[in-house]
Amino acid sequence: MKNLIDLEKKINSELTTKINKTEIRHDQIYVEIDKEDLIDVILFIKTNKDTKFRQLIDITVVDYPEQTQRFKIVYLFLSHEFNQRMILSYFINENEVISSITSIFPAANWMEREVFDMYGVNFKDHPDLRRILTDYGFEGHPLRKDFPLTGHSEVRYSENQKKVISEPVKLEQNYRNFDYESPWEGTKYIKDQTENNDKKN
């Protein structure tokens, strides 16, 4: 399609019942669907002669922990032929399993593994669904909004055991010394030292 308005009309006319909402913003078309229609919609936008979205740019997730449908799954597509971009999205519950699109876009393999690792979203029919960015035995999913900033465990080298060990995070507060004085006035020990020097002179 030569312009996004025609593309929007084409998608809505061809995929009538499978499209919940379309919108054109920032020179891109945004399409919202249900997860059950994912494969049909993606096959259409990739193979139809008027769309030709043949490159998958990325797959990501937005976390809304306060909502029943916690995760919004987002796919970014590019049509080189028409120089157009599409953002396809749908919502799922926390423990839902969704369809893998690796059979349509092989590049989705690592992208889906990253989503699985960072958010804990499961994909059915994925050829090798395992963590890709975190280590073996890692607890939790770091990009979920309820994941603690310090993590659940930390890795360090133990001089006693002569190896790298993993242990629960311990935040020691004992040795923190906060100085709330104005940086323009200087800290107390500098002021005391300056006063002593002035008295000597």
Secondary structure, DSSP 8 states (H G I E B T S, - for coil): --SHHHHHHHHHHHSGGG-SEEEEETTEEEEE--GGGHHHHHHHHHH-TTT---EEEEEEEEE-TTSSS-EEEEEEEEETTTTEEEEEEEEE-TT-EEE--TTT-TTHHHHHHHHHHHH--EEET-TT---SSS-TT--S-TTSTTS-TT-SEEEEEETTTTEEEEEE-----TT-----S-TTT--HHHHHHHHHHHHH-
